[in-house]
Amino acid sequence: MALRDMLFGKHDHAPGFSPLTQAHKDRQALFAQFWRYYRGHHRKPLKVRPNTLDDNTTLNYSKKNVNKSVQFLFGKPVTFEIDSMTKERTPAELYLDRVWGEAEKKAMFLQKLALNGCVTGTAAVRLYQPEPNMSDSLPRIVNIDPSILDVVTHVDDVEEILSYRLTWKSGDPDPYRAGGTSIWKRHRIDLQENGFWFITVEIAKTNSPDWQEVPNESAAWPYEFAPIIICQNLPIPNEIWGMSDLEEADINDAINFTASNI
């Protein structure tokens, strides 16, 4: 049984207030399952009786396969060229070098991005424009946890994205205070009629579950391209979300069963 099938029809998520849709919760549960197998937290094939040794053996081929994919994608240094006709770096290429930073930083970023994509099936980055009041400020490229991302597409065209929504829990209630409040934050990035994007910053609380816009935080994105970029790890037609390298990681359970019975 594939990992996706193990969770089919199950909605036993953590209790308490959550502004996420059921589809988003199910996707988070699936991504968490993929990460558990990547980290070696597999199902134990043998039952362990009290006061006896645990003979369960875990051979984490899931992690090995994912790491091999990441190595294939970004095992060697990546360079960006705008003008391939000259050996010298152009001013635009030098600017890109500054944005990406040192080679080690760029390599680590790309490997983390690939790891997110290989495990969850979808890689995502967010772009931040330079600080307007700083002359030497540079754009930022941020690796996004795919589990906090939701995407709204046109009802008749899954490739026409209308909104990106980043939603996360800002903190847990104080366990020593009765009636503590959970705070959720959301950045809603919507496509406008003029072809540009607008970023709305919102919060929701346990005692006030409706989304409320945070004053002076929302802003227009001054470009026609979206500040969120996503890509499928392995393509799935007619869907916005890609396929994980660990869709069939339950094979690892069979390997563990054999190793545990030797």
DRENTI-375845 format. One line per 8 residues: number of its first residue (from 1); their letters; for each residue z, x, y of N, C-alpha, C. Coordinates in Angstrom, 3 decimals. Layout:
# residues N
NUM = a = Z:X:Y:Z:X:Y:Z:X:Y  ...
END
This chain:
# residues 262
1 = malrdmlf = 0.000:0.848:-1.190:0.000:0.000:0.000:0.000:0.893:1.253  -0.991:0.703:2.144:-1.095:1.499:3.358:0.082:1.208:4.283  0.390:2.179:5.172:1.529:2.009:6.068:1.376:0.776:6.943  0.153:0.499:7.389:-0.079:-0.680:8.226:0.254:-1.958:7.463  -0.082:-1.989:6.172:0.166:-3.185:5.357:1.656:-3.391:5.093  2.428:-2.286:5.083:3.864:-2.407:4.844:4.545:-3.260:5.920  4.000:-3.217:7.150:4.623:-3.904:8.274:3.985:-5.249:8.563  2.938:-5.591:7.821:2.217:-6.826:8.107:3.144:-8.030:7.941
9 = gkhdhapg = 3.228:-8.840:9.005:4.041:-10.047:8.954:5.511:-9.831:9.193  5.939:-8.577:9.382:7.357:-8.296:9.628:7.596:-8.167:11.133  8.605:-8.854:11.607:8.940:-8.800:13.030:10.432:-8.531:13.220  11.003:-7.710:12.345:12.440:-7.448:12.397:12.736:-6.309:13.368  12.422:-6.549:14.656:12.660:-5.528:15.666:14.087:-5.645:16.202  14.481:-4.671:17.000:15.844:-4.646:17.528:16.120:-5.904:18.341  17.301:-6.512:18.156:17.626:-7.724:18.902:17.884:-7.407:20.367  17.921:-8.474:21.180:18.187:-8.294:22.597:16.962:-8.572:23.436
17 = fspltqah = 17.156:-8.565:24.736:16.083:-8.884:25.671:14.994:-7.817:25.654  13.753:-8.271:25.613:12.603:-7.368:25.708:11.444:-8.123:26.331  10.819:-7.560:27.369:9.692:-8.232:28.009:8.353:-7.953:27.317  8.357:-7.217:26.219:7.119:-6.862:25.543:6.559:-8.054:24.777  5.231:-8.104:24.666:4.597:-9.120:23.838:4.845:-8.794:22.368  4.660:-9.786:21.496:4.856:-9.547:20.075:3.866:-8.523:19.556  2.621:-8.568:20.056:1.615:-7.597:19.626:2.025:-6.183:20.004  2.625:-6.017:21.191:3.082:-4.694:21.624:4.249:-4.220:20.764
25 = kdrqalfa = 5.160:-5.115:20.443:6.286:-4.748:19.575:5.790:-4.322:18.193  4.828:-5.069:17.653:4.292:-4.732:16.333:3.612:-3.364:16.360  2.907:-3.083:17.445:2.230:-1.789:17.570:3.257:-0.657:17.677  4.331:-0.878:18.414:5.387:0.124:18.494:5.997:0.386:17.124  6.211:-0.665:16.340:6.780:-0.503:14.994:5.830:0.297:14.111  4.522:0.033:14.235:3.541:0.769:13.446:3.517:2.243:13.849  3.513:2.511:15.151:3.523:3.906:15.611:4.778:4.625:15.146  5.921:3.934:15.178:7.173:4.540:14.713:7.103:4.878:13.231
33 = qfwryyrg = 6.444:4.015:12.463:6.265:4.287:11.036:5.399:5.521:10.821  4.333:5.662:11.582:3.478:6.849:11.489:4.286:8.109:11.803  5.086:8.053:12.870:5.876:9.228:13.258:6.917:9.567:12.193  7.486:8.556:11.539:8.471:8.831:10.477:7.814:9.621:9.346  6.609:9.227:8.974:5.931:9.948:7.890:5.521:11.344:8.337  5.113:11.489:9.592:4.768:12.822:10.086:5.985:13.742:10.041  7.161:13.230:10.358:8.385:14.032:10.407:9.037:14.178:9.032  8.437:13.574:8.016:8.960:13.759:6.664:9.975:12.734:6.219
41 = hhrkplkv = 10.136:11.650:6.964:11.079:10.596:6.572:10.332:9.574:5.724  10.104:9.919:4.475:9.324:9.080:3.568:10.244:8.193:2.734  9.635:7.207:2.085:10.400:6.377:1.150:10.810:7.209:-0.063  12.037:7.011:-0.519:12.516:7.760:-1.677:12.061:7.055:-2.957  11.361:7.761:-3.832:10.849:7.120:-5.057:11.930:6.845:-6.094  13.033:7.590:-6.065:14.071:7.438:-7.090:15.345:6.884:-6.470  15.992:5.993:-7.201:17.285:5.502:-6.768:18.358:6.542:-7.065  19.286:6.681:-6.155:20.356:7.671:-6.316:21.660:6.937:-6.603
49 = rpntlddn = 22.217:7.205:-7.751:23.471:6.569:-8.116:24.637:7.248:-7.397  25.730:6.530:-7.179:26.897:7.129:-6.517:27.405:8.351:-7.286  27.797:9.363:-6.530:28.388:10.586:-7.084:27.431:11.347:-8.001  26.128:11.211:-7.752:25.132:11.974:-8.521:24.229:12.730:-7.560  23.533:13.712:-8.096:22.616:14.493:-7.276:21.386:13.670:-6.908  20.855:13.969:-5.740:19.633:13.302:-5.273:18.435:14.144:-5.706  17.678:13.665:-6.683:16.529:14.396:-7.203:15.223:14.081:-6.472  15.309:13.281:-5.414:14.096:12.959:-4.662:13.556:14.207:-3.971
57 = ttlnyskk = 12.272:14.430:-4.136:11.598:15.579:-3.540:10.537:15.084:-2.566  10.548:15.627:-1.362:9.566:15.246:-0.342:8.649:16.422:-0.063  7.369:16.222:-0.300:6.334:17.198:0.044:5.529:16.603:1.190  5.727:17.129:2.380:5.191:16.473:3.575:3.732:16.859:3.831  2.838:16.295:3.019:1.412:16.516:3.240:0.908:15.732:4.456  1.639:14.702:4.857:1.249:13.935:6.040:1.229:14.838:7.272  2.292:15.603:7.460:2.363:16.513:8.597:1.306:17.603:8.494  1.090:18.098:7.296:0.111:19.158:7.098:-1.285:18.692:7.482
65 = nvnksvqf = -1.646:17.482:7.084:-2.974:16.959:7.399:-3.165:16.745:8.897  -2.133:16.213:9.558:-2.223:15.997:11.001:-2.335:17.321:11.743  -1.511:18.284:11.363:-1.552:19.589:12.033:-2.900:20.271:11.848  -3.522:20.029:10.711:-4.846:20.604:10.474:-5.874:19.982:11.428  -5.755:18.691:11.673:-6.653:18.023:12.622:-6.460:18.553:14.028  -5.190:18.726:14.435:-4.901:19.260:15.769:-5.445:20.673:15.907  -5.276:21.471:14.862:-5.789:22.839:14.877:-7.306:22.848:14.995  -7.965:21.913:14.313:-9.423:21.822:14.380:-9.889:21.476:15.793
73 = lfgkpvtf = -9.149:20.577:16.473:-9.548:20.139:17.809:-9.278:21.197:18.881  -8.073:21.745:18.872:-7.656:22.625:19.967:-7.013:23.910:19.457  -7.526:24.432:18.354:-6.989:25.691:17.836:-7.406:26.890:18.653  -8.523:26.751:19.379:-9.017:27.845:20.221:-8.913:27.436:21.689  -8.844:28.415:22.609:-8.742:28.091:24.034:-9.918:27.236:24.508  -9.624:26.293:25.384:-10.632:25.396:25.937:-10.898:25.776:27.387  -12.180:25.893:27.742:-12.559:26.168:29.127:-13.475:25.056:29.618  -13.477:24.845:30.928:-14.296:23.808:31.538:-15.291:24.457:32.486
81 = eidsmtke = -16.551:24.101:32.318:-17.614:24.650:33.153:-18.359:23.518:33.841  -18.682:23.729:35.121:-19.498:22.779:35.868:-20.911:23.319:36.031  -21.017:24.614:36.273:-22.314:25.260:36.418:-22.441:26.319:35.330  -23.247:26.028:34.313:-23.409:26.953:33.194:-24.440:28.038:33.484  -25.058:28.005:34.656:-26.114:28.959:34.992:-25.552:30.259:35.559  -24.279:30.274:35.901:-23.677:31.477:36.461:-22.445:31.870:35.658  -22.205:33.164:35.546:-21.046:33.659:34.808:-19.781:33.618:35.654  -19.957:33.670:36.970:-18.800:33.657:37.861:-18.282:32.228:38.017
89 = rtpaelyl = -16.980:32.103:38.176:-16.373:30.790:38.345:-16.705:30.252:39.731  -17.220:29.033:39.769:-17.542:28.394:41.036:-16.255:27.888:41.693  -16.293:27.560:42.994:-15.086:27.016:43.640:-14.547:25.775:42.934  -15.446:24.906:42.459:-14.993:23.703:41.755:-14.312:24.063:40.435  -14.861:25.057:39.737:-14.261:25.482:38.472:-12.922:26.160:38.705  -12.810:26.928:39.781:-11.531:27.555:40.118:-10.478:26.495:40.457  -10.921:25.406:41.107:-9.994:24.316:41.415:-9.511:23.657:40.118  -10.421:23.451:39.164:-10.024:22.905:37.865:-9.021:23.808:37.161
97 = drvwgeae = -9.242:25.110:37.268:-8.309:26.063:36.656:-6.912:25.906:37.249  -6.845:25.671:38.554:-5.547:25.482:39.214:-4.884:24.183:38.746  -5.690:23.135:38.588:-5.141:21.850:38.148:-4.562:21.971:36.742  -5.272:22.643:35.848:-4.816:22.769:34.468:-3.667:23.767:34.329  -3.567:24.710:35.232:-2.480:25.678:35.164:-2.782:26.823:34.206  -1.742:27.525:33.821:-1.899:28.680:32.941:-2.462:28.269:31.586  -3.124:29.241:30.941:-3.790:28.959:29.660:-2.812:28.426:28.623  -1.596:28.993:28.590:-0.609:28.550:27.605:-0.192:27.102:27.861
105 = kkamflqk = -0.031:26.744:29.145:0.345:25.389:29.505:-0.759:24.404:29.130  -2.010:24.773:29.414:-3.131:23.898:29.082:-3.245:23.718:27.572  -3.107:24.801:26.813:-3.217:24.715:25.355:-2.123:23.824:24.783  -0.897:23.953:25.276:0.209:23.130:24.785:-0.019:21.655:25.113  -0.516:21.380:26.329:-0.794:20.002:26.730:-1.828:19.368:25.805  -2.921:20.068:25.560:-3.995:19.524:24.735:-3.545:19.322:23.288  -2.716:20.222:22.783:-2.225:20.062:21.415:-1.289:18.854:21.308  -0.451:18.642:22.312:0.424:17.456:22.308:-0.402:16.181:22.421
113 = lalngcvt = -1.441:16.220:23.245:-2.313:15.062:23.386:-2.996:14.737:22.060  -3.504:15.779:21.401:-4.156:15.579:20.107:-3.163:15.081:19.061  -1.934:15.580:19.102:-0.918:15.144:18.137:-0.608:13.662:18.315  -0.470:13.224:19.569:-0.266:11.795:19.823:-1.418:10.976:19.262  -2.637:11.448:19.496:-3.800:10.714:19.035:-3.916:10.683:17.526  -3.692:11.815:16.872:-3.821:11.878:15.411:-2.768:11.037:14.713  -1.560:11.000:15.258:-0.480:10.249:14.619:-0.612:8.754:14.891  -0.762:8.368:16.169:-0.764:6.936:16.509:-2.154:6.311:16.425
121 = gtaavrly = -3.194:7.135:16.517:-4.550:6.612:16.496:-5.191:6.531:17.859  -4.397:6.673:18.929:-4.924:6.573:20.288:-4.224:7.593:21.179  -5.008:8.379:21.893:-4.472:9.331:22.870:-4.660:8.757:24.267  -3.713:9.046:25.160:-3.780:8.491:26.509:-3.213:9.485:27.512  -3.850:9.565:28.664:-3.352:10.390:29.764:-3.342:9.554:31.039  -2.486:9.948:31.957:-2.443:9.311:33.274:-2.710:10.362:34.337  -3.493:9.987:35.326:-3.820:10.868:36.441:-2.980:10.484:37.654  -2.453:11.496:38.329:-1.729:11.299:39.584:-2.457:12.064:40.675
129 = qpepnmsd = -2.715:11.405:41.789:-3.411:12.063:42.885:-2.477:13.026:43.619  -3.041:13.991:44.335:-2.196:14.955:45.066:-1.293:14.255:46.076  -0.151:14.876:46.334:0.750:14.344:47.355:0.068:14.422:48.719  -0.018:13.307:49.451:-0.789:13.301:50.700:-0.212:14.180:51.798  1.095:14.436:51.763:1.735:15.201:52.832:1.890:16.682:52.500  1.277:17.122:51.396:1.371:18.520:50.992:-0.033:19.087:50.867  -0.339:20.086:51.693:-1.694:20.627:51.753:-2.096:21.335:50.465  -1.138:21.920:49.753:-1.458:22.664:48.533:-1.170:21.856:47.274
137 = slprivni = -0.947:20.539:47.413:-0.654:19.703:46.261:-1.907:19.519:45.413  -1.697:19.433:44.097:-2.796:19.293:43.147:-2.644:18.001:42.349  -3.751:17.460:41.824:-3.640:16.313:40.916:-2.850:16.699:39.670  -2.230:15.704:39.048:-1.481:15.933:37.818:-2.108:15.137:36.679  -2.117:15.745:35.502:-2.590:15.097:34.283:-1.393:14.993:33.350  -0.995:13.776:33.003:0.242:13.544:32.251:-0.084:12.900:30.911  0.470:13.464:29.864:0.330:12.918:28.521:1.232:11.692:28.382  0.671:10.552:27.990:1.416:9.295:27.908:1.797:8.999:26.463
145 = dpsildvv = 3.001:8.529:26.263:3.418:8.019:24.957:2.642:6.726:24.694  1.762:6.693:23.698:0.957:5.487:23.464:1.783:4.242:23.160  3.019:4.411:22.725:3.825:3.248:22.356:4.265:2.436:23.577  4.237:3.011:24.783:4.634:2.255:25.976:3.428:1.621:26.666  2.238:1.856:26.132:1.007:1.395:26.778:0.508:0.098:26.160  0.103:-0.823:27.018:-0.605:-2.016:26.592:-1.886:-2.113:27.415  -2.929:-2.663:26.818:-4.235:-2.721:27.473:-4.755:-4.148:27.402  -5.221:-4.661:28.538:-5.812:-5.991:28.599:-7.316:-5.831:28.807
153 = thvddvee = -8.100:-6.443:27.935:-9.553:-6.341:28.027:-10.160:-7.712:28.301  -11.443:-7.690:28.660:-12.174:-8.940:28.863:-12.228:-9.704:27.542  -12.114:-11.023:27.611:-12.055:-11.838:26.403:-13.338:-11.731:25.584  -14.463:-11.409:26.237:-15.741:-11.327:25.535:-16.247:-9.904:25.363  -15.486:-8.924:25.840:-15.950:-7.531:25.773:-14.740:-6.614:25.696  -14.456:-6.118:24.503:-13.266:-5.302:24.305:-13.357:-3.965:25.028  -14.564:-3.547:25.398:-14.724:-2.273:26.086:-14.588:-2.410:27.608  -14.488:-3.629:28.105:-14.286:-3.841:29.535:-12.794:-4.031:29.788
161 = ilsyrltw = -12.149:-2.970:30.249:-10.700:-2.993:30.462:-10.380:-3.566:31.831  -9.472:-4.530:31.848:-9.083:-5.195:33.084:-7.722:-4.739:33.595  -6.865:-4.269:32.692:-5.515:-3.885:33.115:-4.887:-2.932:32.109  -4.183:-1.941:32.626:-3.330:-1.061:31.824:-1.888:-1.363:32.216  -1.004:-1.427:31.224:0.395:-1.736:31.519:1.309:-0.753:30.786  2.050:0.005:31.565:3.016:0.961:31.032:4.402:0.338:31.166  5.052:0.073:30.041:6.335:-0.624:30.054:7.346:0.171:29.239  8.496:0.425:29.825:9.528:1.179:29.112:10.909:0.734:29.563
169 = ksgdpdpy = 11.879:0.982:28.685:13.270:0.648:28.975:13.893:1.799:29.735  14.419:1.494:30.914:14.929:2.547:31.784:16.293:3.051:31.355  17.088:2.194:30.719:18.422:2.618:30.296:19.117:1.511:29.542  20.133:1.886:28.780:20.917:0.915:28.025:22.106:0.446:28.856  22.577:-0.777:28.595:23.772:-1.254:29.298:24.982:-0.382:28.984  25.907:-0.348:29.901:27.151:0.385:29.702:27.932:-0.268:28.558  28.152:0.457:27.433:28.839:-0.167:26.284:30.289:-0.529:26.570  30.859:0.021:27.655:32.258:-0.239:27.963:32.421:-1.368:28.987
177 = raggtsiw = 31.277:-1.975:29.382:31.350:-3.075:30.336:30.699:-4.306:29.726  31.433:-5.404:29.759:30.901:-6.656:29.223:29.752:-7.153:30.103  28.719:-7.649:29.461:27.607:-8.203:30.220:26.770:-7.158:30.920  26.682:-5.952:30.367:25.864:-4.909:30.982:24.399:-5.318:31.055  23.691:-4.754:32.018:22.311:-5.146:32.271:21.340:-4.085:31.792  20.353:-4.512:30.982:19.255:-3.626:30.606:18.164:-3.716:31.668  17.604:-2.585:32.021:16.551:-2.552:33.025:15.259:-2.056:32.385  14.198:-2.820:32.561:12.870:-2.440:32.103:11.991:-2.167:33.312
185 = krhridlq = 11.123:-1.194:33.180:10.189:-0.868:34.258:8.760:-1.025:33.752  7.881:-1.385:34.677:6.474:-1.534:34.310:5.578:-1.099:35.459  4.558:-0.315:35.124:3.483:-0.007:36.053:2.261:-0.791:35.581  1.857:-1.776:36.361:0.702:-2.613:36.014:-0.492:-2.151:36.848  -1.511:-1.671:36.168:-2.673:-1.090:36.836:-3.845:-2.024:36.605  -4.199:-2.793:37.639:-5.162:-3.876:37.507:-6.466:-3.544:38.214  -7.576:-3.926:37.587:-8.890:-3.789:38.198:-9.081:-4.890:39.223  -9.485:-4.501:40.446:-9.690:-5.457:41.522:-11.157:-5.892:41.590
193 = engfwfit = -11.417:-6.946:42.340:-12.775:-7.456:42.473:-13.707:-6.455:43.142  -13.152:-5.551:43.959:-13.986:-4.552:44.639:-14.297:-3.343:43.766  -13.851:-3.367:42.504:-14.142:-2.271:41.587:-13.113:-1.164:41.584  -12.090:-1.252:42.445:-11.028:-0.257:42.491:-9.796:-0.799:41.761  -8.784:0.040:41.643:-7.594:-0.295:40.869:-6.374:-0.352:41.766  -5.433:-1.224:41.427:-4.190:-1.340:42.178:-3.015:-1.189:41.221  -2.036:-0.364:41.617:-0.863:-0.067:40.782:0.334:-0.838:41.318  0.847:-1.761:40.527:2.011:-2.553:40.901:3.215:-2.071:40.100
201 = veiaktns = 4.282:-1.703:40.802:5.512:-1.225:40.160:6.502:-2.377:40.100  6.983:-2.670:38.880:7.850:-3.826:38.682:9.063:-3.463:37.831  10.103:-4.289:37.933:11.269:-4.158:37.080:11.661:-5.537:36.560  12.328:-5.544:35.405:12.890:-6.774:34.840:14.266:-6.431:34.291  15.195:-7.373:34.408:16.559:-7.146:33.955:16.986:-8.254:32.988  18.035:-7.952:32.222:18.546:-8.924:31.262:18.908:-10.225:31.956  19.581:-10.135:33.099:20.041:-11.341:33.800:18.975:-11.920:34.721  17.796:-11.265:34.770:16.688:-11.765:35.577:15.393:-11.322:34.911
209 = pdwqevpn = 15.003:-11.983:33.809:13.940:-11.482:32.948:12.541:-11.507:33.550  12.328:-12.243:34.646:11.006:-12.270:35.251:10.717:-10.954:35.961  9.477:-10.514:35.885:9.087:-9.264:36.543:9.166:-9.418:38.058  9.776:-8.417:38.713:9.903:-8.412:40.167:9.313:-7.122:40.713  8.472:-7.257:41.715:7.836:-6.083:42.310:8.860:-5.260:43.087  8.816:-3.948:42.905:9.718:-3.038:43.613:9.160:-2.802:45.019  9.937:-3.054:46.073:9.423:-2.893:47.435:8.978:-1.457:47.720  7.847:-1.332:48.388:7.315:-0.055:48.886:6.916:0.925:47.782
217 = esaawpye = 6.750:0.443:46.545:6.377:1.328:45.448:4.929:1.118:44.999  4.410:-0.081:45.149:3.049:-0.378:44.715:2.039:0.265:45.662  0.869:0.589:45.127:-0.139:1.271:45.948:-1.516:1.128:45.322  -2.536:1.238:46.150:-3.912:1.209:45.674:-4.295:2.583:45.141  -5.096:2.587:44.079:-5.664:3.823:43.546:-7.036:4.005:44.205  -7.227:5.079:44.966:-8.403:5.177:45.836:-9.684:5.656:45.147  -9.813:5.381:43.858:-11.012:5.793:43.130:-11.487:4.636:42.257  -12.784:4.659:41.933:-13.323:3.589:41.090:-12.967:3.794:39.619
225 = fapiiicq = -12.711:5.029:39.198:-12.255:5.248:37.826:-10.755:4.986:37.750  -10.318:4.530:36.588:-8.910:4.167:36.415:-8.032:5.414:36.317  -6.753:5.308:36.701:-5.828:6.442:36.556:-5.325:6.626:35.131  -5.737:5.756:34.216:-5.394:5.869:32.800:-6.681:6.104:32.015  -6.640:7.079:31.115:-7.787:7.358:30.247:-7.285:7.331:28.807  -7.953:6.546:27.961:-7.572:6.463:26.559:-8.783:6.771:25.688  -8.511:7.239:24.476:-9.602:7.460:23.525:-9.078:7.250:22.110  -9.947:6.769:21.242:-9.593:6.555:19.850:-9.637:7.876:19.089
233 = nlpipnei = -8.675:8.081:18.221:-8.665:9.253:17.353:-9.809:9.162:16.344  -9.788:8.124:15.545:-10.898:7.760:14.669:-11.340:6.364:15.085  -12.633:6.137:15.217:-13.090:4.874:15.806:-12.881:3.669:14.903  -12.472:2.568:15.528:-12.426:1.259:14.883:-13.281:0.329:15.744  -14.364:-0.219:15.217:-15.202:-1.091:16.030:-14.480:-2.379:16.405  -14.811:-2.889:17.582:-14.304:-4.181:18.060:-12.818:-4.158:18.389  -12.232:-2.972:18.529:-10.823:-2.853:18.897:-10.667:-1.770:19.960  -9.610:-1.885:20.740:-9.341:-0.888:21.773:-8.514:0.268:21.207
241 = wgmsdlee = -7.741:-0.016:20.148:-6.867:0.988:19.556:-7.570:1.676:18.389  -7.362:2.990:18.257:-8.030:3.769:17.225:-7.263:3.810:15.915  -7.783:4.617:15.000:-7.203:4.738:13.661:-6.435:6.055:13.537  -5.261:5.972:12.979:-4.415:7.145:12.779:-4.890:7.973:11.593  -4.587:9.257:11.619:-4.813:10.101:10.448:-3.894:9.723:9.295  -2.869:8.918:9.592:-1.850:8.596:8.590:-1.955:7.160:8.086  -3.102:6.542:8.250:-3.285:5.175:7.763:-3.011:5.080:6.260  -3.386:6.119:5.520:-3.194:6.122:4.064:-2.106:7.111:3.647
249 = adindain = -1.122:7.294:4.520:-0.054:8.250:4.218:0.824:7.809:3.060  0.677:6.557:2.625:1.453:6.118:1.459:1.067:6.895:0.208  -0.106:7.570:0.254:-0.458:8.464:-0.857:0.609:9.534:-1.021  1.231:9.889:0.111:2.308:10.874:0.065:3.475:10.377:-0.793  3.659:9.050:-0.832:4.719:8.483:-1.681:4.437:8.775:-3.152  3.157:8.665:-3.543:2.792:8.960:-4.948:3.007:10.419:-5.274  2.675:11.298:-4.311:2.901:12.729:-4.502:4.386:13.009:-4.661  5.188:12.386:-3.813:6.648:12.580:-3.882:7.222:12.049:-5.188
257 = ftasni = 6.671:10.923:-5.670:7.134:10.365:-6.932:6.874:11.330:-8.091  5.670:11.917:-8.092:5.329:12.870:-9.159:6.234:14.097:-9.078  6.413:14.618:-7.837:7.232:15.827:-7.678:8.695:15.570:-8.035  9.160:14.374:-7.773:10.565:14.029:-8.038:10.839:13.845:-9.528  9.797:13.585:-10.314:9.954:13.342:-11.755:9.644:14.570:-12.615  9.380:15.676:-11.985:9.105:16.898:-12.750:10.411:17.496:-13.259
END
